[in-house]
Amino acid sequence: MNKKITAVTLTALMVLTMFTAMVPSALGAVEVTAPHEFMGAVGSVPGSINLTSADNPGILYYDIDDQAGAETLDMYIDSNLDIDAANFKYTTTIYQTDEGDPNVAWLGAAYYVVANDTSEWWICEKLQDDDEDDDYLLRVGESLSLAEGMSISVMEIDVDGNKAWMTLSKDGEEIGNEVVTTDSDDEDPFFVFEADLDDDGDEDDEVMNFTVETVFAGMNTNMVKINNIDLISMDVLLIEDGDTDLFSDFEIDLGTDPTLTIELEDSDDEISLTSDGVKDIFGDRISIRINEDDNYAAVVTTITEPGTYELMGAVGSVPGPINLTSADNPSLLYYDIDEQAGAETLDMYIDTNLDIDAANFKYTTTIYQTDEGDANVAWLGAAYYVVANDTSEWWICEKLQDDDEDDDYLLRVGESLSLAEGMSISVMEIDVDGNKAWMTLSKDGEEIGNEVVTTDSDDEDPFFVFEADLDDDGDEDDEVMNFTVETVFAGMNTNMVKINNIDLISMDVLLIEDGDTDLFSDFEIDLGTDPTLTIELEDSDDEISLTSDGVKDIFGDSISVRINDDDDFAAVVKTVIIGGPGPTEAPTAVVTEVATDEPTNETGVEPGAPTEGPTADTGETEVPTEVPTEDEVPGFEAVFAIAGLLAVAYLVLRQRE
């Protein structure tokens, strides 16, 4: 099986408004919450959207080492947001790797073909495909945790230090063991585990293969170094010709081996898309999002498992150019399908030495106006709000949340809604008539704003607004937070508030100055043509040297370039951490002590909880010492006003006890 490391193209759906990136000055991977919606292609409605693996590697699988992954998806969306049977077709074709293994791209992921003919395919997802540079050092008695409950354990080594007794376990039970010799001409240093995956009665289908590179017998520590792990899933997907059960309303055709086609089952069937929403086509692997005006569509996919993923957005030959725009490459550069805006471009030419010289590299982005009149800018694949700008400096803040009225949250009095970057909204109290709510906004546990909001008055808007001085002009007139208090409910036993339309930007301001060479080392920023920003190499004789069979970060992990193992193909990629720290796509060594007579499997680090995004915190909110001023107090009658203040005082005293 393939021993080369391939670019990870697990894809994920998203309209990139939900992309939550690290501030570029921090130069880190993009961090988002699970599930993560990842956008791979856009198009007008009505109109056609046609995808191929090579042109849309963010949605369909493409292997830059083998330059293979022959998926296609063709559709035409009419003005009624329907795709009829004659205008929808998905295909994929089996291809041979350089090692001669049959692989197939299946709905955006790489699969190994166990067996195939014109009546059925037996395929298994490729879980790990390392090379010799991906090595793991394990002491005797330790385990390496892999995907799907698999683990490799070192049971013992021989006294001469050239043989290792290794075992493979799944879900804590040993399924294979072997003594591997490292320095013998007669024996290969490979651990191989095979099973019967296609039910032919022979256990000849290779599930696992890795190399035992070194056996070290030390004075106090015995260790084994392994690499080249090649692992496929033992969960076999059986695809049969004419199958209509795998995907409801779709039929599979294996008539032209080795090509598979999926079309709608009946000629009068159609796919009805969702206005201002998402329609899953093949589960959450391939879906279609329609914008709020029903005049634009995006093909998207969703990543649900927390972890670190390398998302591929564009590929090209070496030597040769790679030219990206927001509209054509929304998987890497930011594009808003509601506004049809996001004017980033990235142009480069990679020469035969894997270099990009100063004359052949340029990044640009341009400020645009939203329908609401706000100044926004796409910045390295994420949406930012422009606080202020001129030809000498830009003050921009990342857009953390941009909800609409369908995104609502129900909070009881005393509860908080946790948001990104330590922000939280709390309901402190409601009035007895049930039309006013005292709301507070906190950051890192400290109150930074409070307001009494009225929901049913023609004279007052039901909006909570918090402003601050973000551009150091001396005025707190920059809007950080805005949300709507839709309903105030005064119940017999429970008092609640329903809010929606949360609009939140980061309070961490990124100041970009004309001529800046510190934000990105070796690059210079030019604000000469307002409102367009350009980033180029600082000196005319500078160059970007890419990494053979590796990744070179251009602007942190926001935009990077991967070169394949033959140095003849390149991919522009982005590293995304979904749901905070979690299992990586290429599992790292999680070493755990195991008994030498019966090793147990350890599944590794538990995925972390999402670090950002709204989550309801049902714990009691600390009541601030400040209370509304006389003018801010809800318009109760005198007796109710006194009662309300007494209630607040009681709450304060109770929490101080």
C-alpha positions in Angstrom: 0.0 0.0 0.0 1.0 3.6 -0.5 3.8 4.7 1.8 3.8 8.4 0.8 2.3 11.1 2.9 -0.6 12.7 1.0 -2.2 16.1 1.6 -5.0 15.7 4.0 -8.2 16.8 2.3 -10.8 16.0 4.9 -13.2 18.8 4.1 -15.6 20.7 6.0 -18.5 22.9 5.2 -18.7 26.4 5.8 -19.8 29.7 4.6 -16.5 31.4 5.6 -18.3 34.0 7.7 -18.1 31.3 10.4 -14.3 31.0 9.9 -12.7 32.1 13.2 -9.0 32.7 12.6 -6.2 33.5 14.9 -5.2 37.2 14.6 -2.5 37.1 11.9 0.1 38.7 14.2 -0.2 35.6 16.4 0.6 33.5 13.4 -1.2 30.4 14.3 -3.6 27.9 12.7 -7.2 28.9 12.1 -9.3 27.9 15.1 -13.0 27.2 14.7 -15.7 25.2 16.5 -17.2 21.9 15.5 -19.2 21.4 13.4 -17.2 23.4 10.9 -18.8 24.4 7.6 -16.3 24.6 4.8 -17.0 26.2 1.4 -15.4 24.8 -1.7 -17.2 26.3 -4.7 -19.7 29.0 -5.5 -22.0 29.9 -8.3 -25.0 32.0 -9.4 -28.6 30.9 -9.2 -29.9 30.0 -11.7 -26.8 28.5 -13.1 -24.4 25.6 -13.3 -21.8 24.4 -10.8 -19.2 21.9 -12.0 -16.6 20.5 -9.8 -13.6 18.2 -10.3 -11.0 16.9 -7.8 -8.2 18.8 -9.4 -10.1 22.1 -9.5 -11.9 21.8 -6.2 -9.7 19.8 -3.8 -11.5 21.5 -0.9 -14.6 19.4 -1.6 -13.5 16.5 -3.8 -10.4 14.4 -3.0 -7.1 15.1 -4.8 -3.8 13.4 -4.2 -1.0 15.7 -5.2 1.6 12.9 -5.0 -0.1 10.7 -7.5 -1.9 13.7 -9.2 -5.0 11.6 -9.0 -8.5 11.6 -7.5 -11.0 11.5 -10.3 -14.3 12.8 -8.7 -16.7 15.0 -10.6 -19.9 16.7 -9.5 -22.1 18.5 -12.0 -25.4 20.2 -11.3 -27.7 23.0 -12.6 -29.8 24.9 -10.1 -32.9 26.5 -11.5 -34.7 29.6 -10.4 -37.0 27.6 -8.1 -33.9 26.3 -6.3 -34.4 22.8 -7.7 -32.0 20.4 -9.4 -33.8 18.0 -11.7 -32.7 14.5 -12.5 -31.2 15.4 -15.9 -29.0 18.1 -14.3 -27.3 16.1 -11.5 -24.4 13.6 -11.7 -21.6 12.5 -9.5 -18.8 10.2 -10.7 -15.6 8.7 -9.4 -13.0 6.5 -11.0 -10.6 4.0 -9.5 -6.9 4.9 -10.0 -3.6 3.2 -9.4 -1.0 4.7 -7.0 2.7 4.8 -7.9 3.0 1.5 -5.8 0.2 -0.1 -7.9 -2.5 0.0 -5.3 -6.1 0.6 -6.4 -7.5 3.7 -4.7 -10.6 5.7 -5.2 -11.8 9.1 -4.1 -15.2 8.8 -2.5 -17.1 11.9 -1.5 -14.0 13.9 -0.7 -11.9 11.2 1.1 -9.3 8.6 0.0 -10.4 4.9 0.0 -8.5 1.7 -0.7 -10.2 -0.6 -3.1 -10.3 -4.1 -1.6 -12.1 -5.6 -4.6 -14.2 -4.4 -7.5 -16.1 -5.5 -10.6 -19.1 -4.4 -12.5 -21.5 -5.7 -9.8 -19.9 -4.5 -6.6 -17.1 -2.5 -5.0 -15.5 -3.2 -1.6 -13.7 -0.1 -0.3 -12.2 1.0 3.0 -11.2 4.5 4.1 -7.5 5.2 4.2 -6.9 6.3 7.8 -3.1 6.9 7.8 -0.5 7.0 5.0 2.9 7.9 6.5 6.3 8.0 5.0 9.8 7.3 6.6 9.9 10.8 8.0 6.8 10.1 10.2 8.4 8.1 12.9 7.5 7.2 16.5 9.8 6.1 19.4 8.2 3.7 21.8 9.6 2.1 24.9 8.9 -1.5 25.7 5.5 -1.7 27.3 4.2 1.5 25.6 1.4 1.9 23.0 0.8 4.2 20.0 -2.9 5.0 19.6 -4.2 5.3 16.1 -7.6 5.9 14.5 -10.7 3.8 15.1 -9.4 2.2 18.3 -6.3 0.7 16.8 -3.0 0.7 18.7 0.5 -0.6 18.2 2.4 -2.0 21.3 6.0 -3.0 21.9 5.9 -6.1 24.0 9.6 -7.1 24.2 12.9 -6.9 22.3 15.6 -9.6 22.0 18.9 -9.3 23.9 20.9 -8.7 20.7 18.8 -5.6 20.0 17.7 -6.5 16.4 14.3 -8.1 17.0 11.1 -6.7 18.4 7.9 -8.4 19.4 5.0 -6.1 18.3 1.3 -6.4 18.7 -1.7 -4.7 17.1 -4.9 -4.2 19.1 -8.4 -2.9 18.2 -10.6 -1.5 20.9 -8.4 -3.1 23.6 -8.2 -6.6 22.1 -5.2 -8.0 20.4 -5.8 -8.9 16.8 -2.2 -9.5 15.6 1.3 -10.0 16.8 4.7 -10.5 15.1 8.4 -10.6 15.8 10.1 -8.2 13.4 13.8 -8.4 12.5 15.6 -5.1 11.6 19.1 -6.0 10.4 18.6 -9.3 8.5 19.0 -9.6 4.7 16.6 -12.6 4.8 13.7 -10.8 6.5 12.0 -7.5 5.9 11.6 -5.2 8.8 7.8 -4.9 8.3 4.9 -5.6 10.5 2.0 -6.6 8.4 -1.6 -7.4 9.5 -4.1 -8.8 7.0 -7.8 -9.7 7.3 -10.7 -10.9 5.2 -12.4 -7.7 4.2 -14.2 -8.8 1.1 -15.7 -12.0 2.5 -13.8 -14.2 0.0 -12.6 -16.6 2.7 -9.0 -15.5 2.6 -7.3 -13.2 5.1 -5.2 -11.6 2.4 -6.4 -8.0 2.6 -3.7 -5.7 4.1 -5.1 -3.5 6.9 -1.8 -2.4 8.5 1.8 -2.1 7.5 4.6 -0.3 9.3 8.4 -0.5 9.4 10.4 -1.3 12.4 13.4 1.0 11.7 15.5 0.6 14.9 15.6 -1.7 18.0 17.5 -0.1 20.8 18.7 -2.2 23.8 19.9 0.3 26.4 21.4 -0.1 29.8 18.2 1.1 31.4 15.7 1.6 28.6 14.7 -0.6 25.6 13.0 1.2 22.7 11.7 0.7 19.2 11.5 3.3 16.4 8.8 2.7 13.8 7.7 4.6 10.7 5.8 4.3 7.4 2.5 3.4 9.1 -0.1 2.5 6.5 -3.6 1.9 7.9 -7.0 1.4 6.4 -10.3 1.1 8.1 -11.7 -2.4 8.9 -15.2 -0.9 8.3 -15.9 -2.0 4.7 -18.2 -0.1 2.5 -20.0 -2.4 0.1 -21.3 -0.6 -3.0 -23.5 -2.6 -5.3 -24.6 -1.8 -8.8 -28.2 -0.5 -8.9 -28.1 0.3 -5.1 -30.9 2.8 -4.1 -30.5 2.3 -0.3 -27.1 3.8 0.3 -28.4 7.3 -0.5 -32.2 7.8 -0.5 -33.6 8.8 -3.9 -30.3 8.2 -5.6 -29.1 5.2 -7.7 -25.6 3.9 -8.1 -24.4 2.6 -11.5 -21.2 0.5 -11.8 -21.8 -0.2 -15.5 -18.5 1.2 -16.7 -15.8 -0.4 -14.5 -13.8 1.2 -12.9 -16.1 4.3 -12.9 -19.0 4.7 -10.5 -21.9 7.1 -11.2 -24.6 8.4 -8.8 -27.7 10.0 -10.2 -31.3 10.6 -9.1 -33.3 7.4 -9.0 -36.2 8.4 -11.2 -36.2 10.8 -14.2 -38.9 12.9 -12.7 -37.1 13.3 -9.3 -35.5 16.5 -8.2 -33.4 17.9 -5.4 -35.2 20.8 -3.7 -32.7 23.2 -2.1 -33.3 25.3 1.0 -33.8 29.0 0.8 -31.2 30.7 3.0 -30.1 27.3 4.3 -28.3 24.1 3.7 -29.4 20.9 1.9 -27.4 17.8 2.4 -26.9 15.8 -0.8 -24.7 12.9 0.5 -24.9 13.3 4.2 -22.7 16.1 5.5 -19.9 15.3 3.1 -21.4 17.2 0.2 -24.1 19.8 0.8 -25.4 23.0 -0.9 -25.9 26.3 0.8 -28.3 28.9 -0.7 -27.8 32.5 0.3 -30.4 34.8 1.9 -31.4 36.4 -1.5 -31.7 33.0 -3.2 -29.4 34.2 -6.0 -26.2 32.4 -5.0 -25.2 28.9 -4.1 -22.1 27.3 -2.5 -21.1 23.6 -2.4 -20.0 22.9 1.1 -18.9 20.1 3.4 -18.9 19.7 7.2 -16.2 18.5 9.6 -17.8 17.3 12.8 -14.9 15.7 14.6 -12.6 17.9 16.6 -9.0 17.8 15.5 -6.3 19.5 13.4 -6.9 19.3 9.6 -4.9 20.5 6.6 -7.4 21.7 4.1 -6.3 21.9 0.5 -7.8 24.7 -1.6 -5.9 24.9 -4.9 -3.3 22.9 -6.8 -0.9 23.5 -9.7 2.1 22.1 -11.5 5.7 23.0 -10.7 7.1 25.0 -12.4 4.0 27.1 -13.0 1.6 29.7 -11.7 -1.1 29.5 -9.1 -3.6 32.3 -9.1 -6.4 32.5 -6.5 -9.4 34.8 -6.0 -12.0 34.8 -3.2 -14.8 33.9 -5.6 -12.9 31.1 -7.3 -11.1 29.7 -4.2 -13.5 30.3 -1.2 -11.9 27.4 0.6 -8.7 29.5 1.2 -9.7 33.1 0.6 -12.8 34.6 2.2 -16.0 34.9 0.2 -19.4 36.0 1.5 -22.2 34.5 -0.6 -24.8 36.8 0.9 -23.0 40.0 -0.1 -21.1 38.3 -3.0 -18.1 40.0 -1.7 -14.6 39.2 -0.4 -11.9 40.7 -2.7 -8.7 38.8 -1.8 -6.3 37.7 -4.5 -3.0 35.6 -4.3 -0.7 35.3 -7.3 2.5 33.3 -7.4 4.8 31.5 -9.8 6.8 28.6 -8.5 10.0 27.9 -10.5 11.9 24.6 -10.9 14.0 25.3 -7.8 10.8 25.5 -5.7 11.3 29.2 -5.3 8.9 32.2 -5.7 10.9 35.4 -6.4 9.8 38.9 -5.5 8.4 39.7 -8.9 6.2 36.6 -8.8 4.4 37.0 -5.5 1.5 39.3 -4.6 -1.4 39.3 -2.1 -4.1 41.9 -2.3 -7.4 42.6 -0.4 -9.9 45.4 -0.8 -12.4 46.9 1.6 -16.0 46.4 0.6 -19.4 47.7 1.9 -22.0 45.3 3.2 -25.7 45.7 2.5 -26.0 47.4 5.9 -23.3 49.9 5.0 -20.6 48.5 7.2 -17.0 48.5 6.0 -15.6 44.9 5.9 -12.5 43.4 4.5 -11.4 39.8 3.8 -8.0 39.2 5.6 -6.1 35.9 5.0 -9.3 33.9 4.6 -11.4 35.5 7.3 -13.9 38.3 7.6 -12.8 41.5 9.5 -14.7 44.7 10.4 -12.9 47.9 9.4 -12.9 50.3 12.3 -11.0 53.0 10.5 -8.8 53.3 7.4 -6.8 55.7 5.3 -3.6 55.5 3.2 -1.4 55.3 6.3 -3.1 52.8 8.5 -6.0 50.3 8.8 -7.6 49.4 12.1 -9.5 46.1 11.7 -11.1 43.6 14.0 -12.1 40.0 13.3 -15.8 39.3 13.0 -16.5 36.6 15.6 -20.3 36.2 15.2 -22.8 37.4 12.6 -26.2 35.8 13.4 -29.6 36.5 11.9 -33.0 36.3 13.5 -33.1 32.5 13.1 -30.1 32.1 15.4 -31.8 32.6 18.8 -30.9 31.7 22.4 -33.3 31.3 25.4 -31.8 32.4 28.7 -33.4 32.3 32.2 -32.8 35.2 34.6 -29.4 34.5 36.1 -28.0 32.6 33.2 -25.2 33.5 30.8 -24.5 32.8 27.1 -20.8 32.3 26.5 -19.3 33.7 23.3 -15.9 33.9 21.7 -12.9 35.5 23.3 -14.3 35.4 26.9 -17.4 37.4 26.1 -20.7 36.5 27.7 -24.2 37.9 27.8 -26.2 37.7 31.1 -29.8 38.2 32.0 -29.9 40.1 35.3 -33.6 40.8 35.8 -36.9 41.4 33.9 -39.7 43.8 34.8 -43.0 42.6 36.2 -44.8 43.5 33.0 -42.6 41.2 31.0 -41.4 43.7 28.3 -38.1 45.0 29.7 -34.9 43.1 30.4 -31.8 44.2 32.3 -28.9 42.7 30.3 -25.1 42.8 30.9 -22.1 42.1 28.7 -18.9 40.7 30.3 -15.4 39.9 29.1 -13.3 37.4 31.0 -15.7 37.5 33.9 -15.8 41.3 34.3 -18.8 43.4 33.3 -18.0 45.9 30.5 -21.6 47.0 29.7 -25.2 46.9 30.8 -28.5 48.1 29.4 -32.2 47.9 30.0 -33.9 46.8 26.7 -37.6 47.3 25.9 -39.2 44.8 23.5 -42.7 46.1 22.7 -42.3 49.9 22.5 -42.5 52.0 19.4 -40.3 54.5 21.0 -37.4 52.3 21.8 -35.5 49.7 19.8 -35.2 46.2 21.3 -31.4 46.3 20.8 -28.5 45.8 23.2 -25.5 47.8 21.9 -22.0 47.9 23.3 -19.4 50.4 22.0 -15.8 51.0 22.7 -12.8 53.0 21.5 -11.1 50.6 19.2 -9.1 53.0 17.0 -7.7 55.2 19.9 -9.5 58.3 18.6 -10.8 59.1 22.1 -14.4 58.3 21.3 -16.2 55.1 22.4 -18.2 55.0 19.2 -17.0 51.7 17.7 -19.7 49.0 17.9 -18.4 45.8 19.3 -21.7 44.0 20.1 -25.3 44.3 19.0 -28.1 41.8 19.6 -31.9 41.9 19.7 -34.0 41.1 22.7 -36.9 39.4 20.9 -39.0 38.2 23.9 -39.2 38.8 27.6 -41.2 36.1 29.4 -42.4 36.5 32.9 -43.7 33.1 34.0 -45.2 31.8 37.1 -42.0 30.0 38.1 -39.5 31.0 35.4 -38.5 34.3 33.9 -36.7 34.1 30.5 -35.4 36.2 27.7 -35.0 35.2 24.1 -32.3 37.0 22.1 -31.1 36.7 18.5 -29.2 38.6 15.8 -25.9 38.6 17.7 -23.3 40.7 15.9 -19.9 40.5 17.6 -16.4 41.6 16.6 -13.1 41.0 18.4 -11.8 43.7 20.7 -8.3 42.7 19.8 -7.5 45.3 17.1 -5.1 44.6 14.3 -3.3 47.8 13.3 -1.9 47.6 9.8 0.5 50.4 8.9 1.7 51.4 5.4 5.2 50.1 4.9 5.0 47.7 7.8 7.7 45.0 7.6 7.2 43.5 11.1 3.8 42.0 10.8 5.2 39.3 8.4 8.9 38.8 8.3 10.4 39.5 4.9 7.1 41.0 3.6 6.1 44.6 3.2 2.6 46.1 3.3 1.5 48.8 0.9 -1.6 50.9 1.6 -0.9 53.3 -1.2 -4.2 52.7 -3.1 -6.9 53.1 -0.5 -9.0 50.9 0.0 -6.7 48.2 -1.4 -3.9 46.6 0.6 -1.0 44.8 -1.0 1.6 42.5 0.5 4.8 41.7 -1.4 8.3 40.6 -0.6 10.3 43.3 1.1 13.2 43.5 -1.3 13.3 42.9 -5.0 16.0 40.2 -4.6 14.1 38.3 -1.9 12.4 34.9 -2.6 10.2 32.4 -0.9 12.0 29.0 -0.8 9.5 26.2 -0.6 10.1 22.8 1.0 10.6 19.7 -1.0 7.9 17.1 0.0 6.8 19.4 2.8 4.9 22.6 3.8 6.1 26.2 3.8 4.0 28.7 5.8 3.6 32.0 3.9 1.4 33.9 6.4 1.5 31.7 9.4 -0.8 28.7 8.9 -3.4 30.9 7.3 -1.9 30.4 3.9 0.8 27.7 3.2 2.2 25.9 0.2 2.7 22.1 0.1 5.1 20.5 -2.4 4.6 16.8 -3.3 7.2 14.1 -3.0 8.3 14.4 -6.6 8.6 18.2 -6.4 6.4 18.5 -9.5 3.1 19.6 -8.0 2.1 22.2 -5.4 -1.0 22.8 -3.3 -2.1 25.9 -1.4 -3.4 24.8 2.0 -4.7 26.0 5.3 -4.3 24.4 8.7 -7.5 24.4 10.7 -8.0 23.4 14.4 -11.6 22.4 14.9 -13.1 22.4 18.3 -9.9 23.3 20.0 -7.1 20.7 20.7 -8.1 17.3 19.5 -6.9 14.2 17.7 -4.7 15.1 14.7 -5.3 13.8 11.2 -2.0 12.0 11.4 -2.1 10.5 14.9 0.8 11.5 17.2 2.3 9.0 19.6 0.2 8.7 22.7 2.3 6.5 24.9 0.7 4.5 27.7 2.1 1.7 29.8 0.8 -1.7 28.9 1.3 -5.1 30.5 3.8 -7.2 28.6 1.6 -10.3 28.7 -1.6 -8.7 27.5 -1.3 -5.2 26.1 -4.3 -2.9 26.3 -5.3 -0.2 23.8 -5.3 3.5 24.7 -7.4 5.7 22.5 -5.2 8.8 23.2 -6.0 12.3 24.1 -9.7 13.0 24.5 -10.8 15.7 22.0 -11.1 19.1 23.7 -14.3 21.0 23.9 -14.9 23.8 21.4 -13.1 26.9 22.4 -15.3 29.4 20.6 -18.9 29.8 19.6 -22.0 30.3 21.7 -22.7 27.8 24.4 -25.2 28.3 27.2 -23.7 28.4 30.6 -26.4 27.5 33.1 -24.5 28.5 36.1 -25.5 31.5 38.1 -24.1 34.8 36.9 -22.3 37.0 39.3 -24.4 40.2 39.8 -22.3 43.3 39.3 -22.1 45.9 42.0 -23.3 48.6 39.6 -27.1 48.9 39.0 -28.9 50.9 36.4 -29.1 54.6 37.0 -32.4 56.3 37.8 -33.0 57.0 34.1 -32.2 53.4 33.2 -34.5 51.8 35.7 -37.5 50.1 34.0 -40.6 52.2 34.2 -42.3 50.4 37.0 -45.0 52.1 39.2 -43.4 53.3 42.4 -44.3 50.3 44.5 -43.0 47.9 41.8 -39.8 50.0 41.4 -39.1 49.6 45.1 -39.8 45.9 45.0 -37.5 45.5 42.0 -34.6 47.3 43.7 -35.1 45.2 46.9 -35.0 42.1 44.8 -31.7 43.1 43.3 -30.3 43.9 46.7 -31.4 40.5 47.9 -29.7 38.8 45.0 -26.5 40.7 45.7 -26.6 39.8 49.4 -27.4 36.2 48.7 -24.4 35.8 46.4 -22.1 37.5 48.9 -23.0 35.0 51.6 
